């Protein structure tokens, strides 16, 4: 085991110790802020701006809406590890995974870029985006404006803002505005509770994601999306995240009005994620119910 992998594994274990369990999100945020500060010392925003100008964002939200008119829009996630599940996919080749998932029918990709806790990287994002023609979401804990230009410089088309990250309305609104207006990036706002929906409903998100995994307890409940669906803003692009494994799961969520489905671990654990996604989509198609008024 290399020193880098050993260090990441130790952090994944440490964060699950009893004392750290309830504070794991705060620890991740603190680590993220420190990592951003170090990266800013190495690479200036001006240099990133030059690289960002070389990439034209490909319309993450538009792609999801367009695909959802014909069937479930899948955001396939490239995820090597997580604090709650440990190492998920030892054999992790972002280029091969990205290409296979695009061929299998993914509408977009989500690429983990957090290194200490998810063993992701900005390089993985750049590789996956360059290898495919579909939009890519930078999946990370955005806590600093620097990460916005960093995302586009590494060929992201959208960013994730997490309501539970403790940024407050002001920063969430500011980051959304800057991502959209200055960098041309779409914003997926992630919520877990009704209070978080109220926090982000007026900040101008391009899409709203309901994460079925509670970031404070790691518990996964598909019912979270079903319970919160009606509280999302009318006409919003709705994304269900985590805990989605079967065609029945997707059908249940589509009936509740969700347009897109972020699927990571259940694909990454398969020997051939692309083939697994293709099989899932065929299963959805063969058992597709009549469209609901919410999906029209």
N, C-alpha and C positions, 0 to 999 in steps of 0.2 A: 504494500500500500504506500503511495507517495505521501510526502509530508502534507501536501495541500489537501488530499482526500482524507488523510488521518485527522487533520485539523477540523475539517468540515464535519466529519463523523463525530468527533468529540463534542462539537457545538450542538449537533443534532441531539446527542444524548443528554448533554448538560441542560438543555432548555426544557427537557421533560422531567427534570427532577422536581419533587413536590414543591419546593419553595419557588422555583422558577415557573411552574406550570401556569399559575394565574397571571404572572407578569410577563409571559413570553412575548406578547405583542409589544409591550413597552421596551423590552430588551432589543427586539428586532428594529424598532424605530430608532432607538439610540445608536445601535450599530450602523444603521443606514446613514444617519447624519454624519457619523465619524468617517465612514467610507467615502461619502460625497465630498467631504472637506479634503480628504487625501487626494481624490481624483482631480479636484479643482486645482490643487497645487501642481499637479503634473501636466494637466491639459487645460489651457485657458478657454473661457467661453468664446472668445474671438476665433480661436482655432476650430472649435466645434461648429461655430456659425458657418465657416467656410465649407466644412464637410456636409453640414445640414443642407446647404444650397444645392448639393449634388443629387439629392433625393426628392422626388415629387410624391407626396403622400397619395395613396391609391383609394381613398374613400372607404374606410372601414365600415361605418354605419350604413352608407349607401349599399355596399355589397351585401350586408346582412338583410336589409329590407328587401332588396331585389330577390335574393335567394329565398326568403321566407314566403314570398308570394307563390312559390312553386312547391315548397316542401320545407322541412326543418333546416335552418341554417346552422351549420356546425362550426364552432370555433374549436379547433383541435389544439390542445395544449402540449407543448414540448416541456416536459417536467421530469427532471432527473431524480429529485429528492424533495422531501419536505420535513419540517420539524415534527409533524404528527405521525408520519408514516415511514420516516427514515429513507434509506436508499430505495428508490422505486425501479429505476432502470440502469443497471450497471453499464450495459453496452449502449452508450448514448452518442449517436452521430447526428448532430442537428441537420446537416444537409440531407442525408438519406431519409431521415424521419420527415422532414418538411416536404420533400419531393413526393414521397409515398403518400402522405396524408392529402396533399393537393390532388394527386391523381385519383385518390379514393373518393373525393367529393367534398373535402373540407372547403367551406366558404372563406374562412380566415384562419390564421394561426395566432396562438397566444404563446409567447416565449418568456420563460422565467429569466430574469437578469440579476436577481439577488444571488450573490455568491456564498456568503457565510452559512446561510440556513437552507437554501434550496439548491445549492451547487449549480446555479445558472451563471450566465455571463452576458455581457453586452456583445461579446464576440459571437455567441450562439445566435443572438438576435440578428446580427449583421449577416451571418452565414445563411440562416433560414430565409431571411427576406430576399437576399440576392439570388437564392436558388429557386425562388417561386415567383408567381405573378399575382398571388392573392395577398390581401392586406394582412399586416402583422401588428399585433398588440404587444406593447412592452408591459409585461406583468412584473410589477415591482411595487415597493412602498415609496410613493412619490412624496417627498417632504421638502423639496428645494427646487427653485426655478431652474437651476443648473441641469437637473435631470430631464427637463423638457427638451432643451436643445440637444442634450446628450442622446435622447431617444431618437430624434429625427436624424442626427448625425450617424446613428447606427441603423438607419433605414426602417425605423418604426413608422407606422401609419396611424397609430392611436396609443393612448396611454390609459392606465387604470388609476382612478382616484378612489381611495378607500375611506368611507365615512368614519369607520371605526378607528382610523389612525390618529384621531385626536387633533386634527388640523384646525377645526372650527370653520364656521361659514365663510369668514373673510378669506382665508387662504384657499379653501376649496373653490370659491368663486374666482379668485385671482388666477389660480393655476389653470382653471378651465378657460378663462378668457385668454390667457397668454398662449396656452396650447393651441387653441383654435385660431386666434387672430394673428399671432406672430409666427407660429410654426406650422399652421395648417394641419394640425393633428386632431383627430376626433377624440372625445373623452367618454370613457365608460365609467360611470359612477357606481361603485359597489356598495350595497347596503345589506344589513342583516336583520334590521328591526324596523318597526313603524316609525320610531323616533328618528332613525337615520334617514328614512325616506323624506320626512319633513325637513330635515337639515339640508338635503341636496335638491329638493324638487324644483327650486327656483334658480339654480345656478347655471342653467343652460347646458346640461349634459346632452351629449348626442345619443346616449343609450344608458339604460339603467339595468344593472346586474344585481340579481338577488343571489347571494352566496348562501348555499344551504349548509355550509360549514361554519359554525360559530368560532370566530377567531380567538375567543377567550377560553373555550372549553374543548375545542376540536370536534364537538359532536356534529354529526351530519344528519340532517332531516330534510327529505324532499318536501315535506309539508311546509317548510319555511317559505318556499316560493309560492305554494298554493295559498297560504294564508295572507301573504303580502301582495299578491297580484293585483287585487282590486284597489289597493292604496297607491299604486304607482300612477304618475300623471297620465291623464287621458291622451291617447295618441302616441305615448312613449314607445320607443323601441325597447322591448323587454328581453333580457338575457337571463337564463337560468344557469347557475354555476354550481358545480360539485354534486357528487352523489348520483350522477346520471349514468346508468349502466345498460338499460334495455330499451327496446322499442316502446314497451309499455310506459316506461318513465317519460319518454319524449312525448308520446301521445297524450298522457295525462297533463303534462305541462303545456302542450299546445292548446289543449281544450281550455286551459285557464288563461290563455291569451299570450303566451310567450312565443317570441319569434325565433330566438336563437338559443343555442345550447353549448355551453363551454364544457368540454369533456377532456380530461387529462389523464388521471391515474388509471382509469379502467382501460384506456387505450395503451398507455405506456407499459403496462404490465403484460401485454400480449406479445408473443414472439414476433408477430408482424402487425404493427399498429395500423398500417394502411389497409391490410386485408380485413382486420377487425372492424374498422370504420365502414368499409364498403359493405360488409355483411350486415352491420347495424342499419345502414341506410336502406338496404334492400328489404330488411325486415320491417322497417317503418313503412316503406312504400307498399308492401304486400298486405299490411294490416291498417292502412290509413283510413281514418274515419272521415265523414263529411266535414268540410271546413265549417268553423263556427263564425258567428257574426263578429266576434272579437278579432278574428284573424283576417277578415275581409278588408 
